Structures are given as C-alpha cells and as structure tokens.
Amino acid sequence: MKRRLISLAISASMIGTMMLGAVPAHAEVANEDITIGVSIWSSTDVLGSQCKKILDAAADALGVKVQYVDQGHVSEQVTASVDQLCAAGCQGIIICNSADSEMMSAINTCNNEGVYLAQFFRVISEEANPDIYELAKASEYYVGAVHENEPENGEKLVNILLDKGCRNIGLIGWEQGDATWLGRWQGYQAGVEAWNEAHPDDPATLSDPQYAGTTSEGGAKAADALMAADPNLDALIPAGGGGEPLQGAISAVEKAGKTGEIKIVSTDFLPDLGERLENGSMAGESGGHYCDPLFAFMMVYNAIKGNYTDFADTFNDVLFPYLYVASPEDYAGYEEYFVNQLPYTTEELKAMADESLEELAQTAASLSIEDAAARAK
C-alpha cells in the first residue's frame, strides 16, 4: 500500500483504502489498564506545557493513564526514553522531537516490545531517509505521524515580514539537521526568492542561520550575533524550538533598544502574544498547534484498543493546520477559544476517540479559531 496522506483533501478513492476501525485481533484492553507514554523535548516550556495540558485532558476523558519523559531533544535521551517507557509498561508511545535516525531505534524497540508508536510534530522523510521510511511502513507497531506543512509555514511567516516592509532578515534555527527546522528554512528561502523575483528593485536578504538550541540563553546569543553582523537588520525569525529561543531573542532586541525596529516572527505561540503584538515586540506568529499530539495520542489509543489495525505496508500521514496571527485582532479569538479554555470539551474528546482514522484526520484538519468558536456556541 502506498503512503497515505490523510487530510481534508482526501479523495474518495483514497478513503476506500483506509482503516475504518477494524475489529480487534486481540483481547480488548480496559481503559483503566492502558498507559500511553509521551516522549517529549519538554513538558514544561511554552509549547510543551500546552501539549501536556491537552494530553492530560484527553487521558482524563478516556480514563487512561499517561506517563511523560522529558528528553531535551538530546539524541541519546530520545532513544533511551522509548526504552524507559516500554520498561514502564506503556502499551503505546507518542514521540517528539525525533530525528529520522532516532526513529530507527525507536521503531525497532517498539517492534521488539510490541508497543505502538506514533510521532507528533514530526514525520519521517521518504525522500531523505527511504530506508527508515520503509522500516516504519513495514512495522506492525508504527501507527503513523501527525505533523504540519512546514515549508508552507515558513513561506507564510516570511511573507508577513516582507509585507511589513522588512528586507534584511536574520534567521535563528535550533538544532542542525532537525527535519521540522529544515522544512521551515526551505519555506523562508522560497518566500524570499519569490519576493526577489517579483521585486527585483526591492530585494530582501535572509541570513545564514545562527543556532540557539532550545534555550532562552541560546536565542539571546543568536540574536545578538545577528544584530552585530548586520547593522541594517530589520527582522528576526527565531524558527522554533519550543518558545524559549524566541523569548531570548525578544529580550536581546529589547535590551538593544530595537523593539519594533527589528520585527520578529516565529512559530509556537507565547502566552503573552496578544500583549507583544500590541507593543510591537512581535510582528506575527504561527502556532496554536498544541493539539497536534492529541491526534497522535488518539491514534495510539485506538491501536491499543484494537480499533485501528493492519499497520504493516502502510504509512499513516496526518496533516495538522497552523493558525496564523499578525495583529492583536487576529489573536483575540485564539485567546478566547485556545487560551482561556481548551478547544475541545470532555465530551468532544470522548467522541473523537470513537472516530475512524480518516474521520480523526478530518477532525484534525478542520481545527481553527472559527471551528472552535462554532463548537463553543
């Protein structure tokens, strides 16, 4: 079976090939006996804590247990976290961050232990790592991946800056070789190249990346280096890394007295984003995607229950949408439906767990501020 990209654009012919909640091939596990492990870079930083909040709500709604391991995006800790969660008796695991090379170890471990595995915020690249992709596709325990369209995300973000008049853009990455970072970088470059082709008399430049890791200190140092290298710098893109590098970059720009003069866009919403859009310390952001791991969690839950089966020779690839804000007005609806409350109620989480895989993917693809607002009425 070919790779299955499950989104709102699913064709009728593709739907016919997908799992429709197959009859379990094993004895059903009671919910109170289920433990789902979460291998995550951090369950306490800006984005990680939001992910934990929605995952805890889902676990409570379904009456299952959840166990977290924070692995700091350190390669050996990422692979060790899978061993740790398997040893703790988890029947399923969701994982991020996870480089393709780390997924080889994770998949082999889960195959050996009979533990279901899904990625969130990440997907194995069929083009860059075909052997690892085929390992995942052949596995009876690799359930699939939930992730965003990162090149599109990068292009939309750089266009926010270009539309606001920025032409000298500094770039801050987090970990060299990270698949999500590379996808965003591709999008930033594409946006600048398209702008320059359309505006040859008003060209923009994008710096080589400075790397910040996943800390605020790293973000500040990277921003300082970029400002020192280019006195005409008028924009920064801290690409991601959980929110901490962004906070460090903002602090560095504030310390330099250039708030508003150097416009900043990034991915991963900050808790005070509304205020920062008001005071000019942020020009725009993509994010609101903390429900991404919720769908990986539901996929693994249904695999454990025996509702989703036949993973061998299959690659389930679920796209999740970003939300984009570039003004305080944009942010107001997000704050109401994603910050002041979760976008799903307990009853909606329970109903989500009963969806077939393609229904779950459509639920993921339809999440937006407008969708959350409509369901809240």
Secondary structure, DSSP 8 states (H G I E B T S, - for coil): ---EEESTT--HHHHTTS------SS----GGG-EEEEEES-SSSHHHHHHHHHHHHHHHHHT-EEEEEE-TT-HHHHHHHHHHHHHTT-SEEEEES--HHHHHHHHHHHHHHT-EEEEES----TTT-HHHHHHHHH-SSEEEEEE--HHHHHHHHHHHHHHTT--EEEEEESSTT-HHHHHHHHHHHHHHHHHHHH-TTS--EE---EE-TTSHHHHHHHHHHHHHH-TT--EEEE--SSSHHHHHHHHHHHHTT-BTTBEEEEES--TTHHHHHHHTS-SEEEE--TTHHHHHHHHHHHHHHTSS---TT--EEEE---EEE-SHHHHHHHIIIIISS-SS-HHHHHHHTTS-HHHHHHHHHT-SHHHHHHHH-
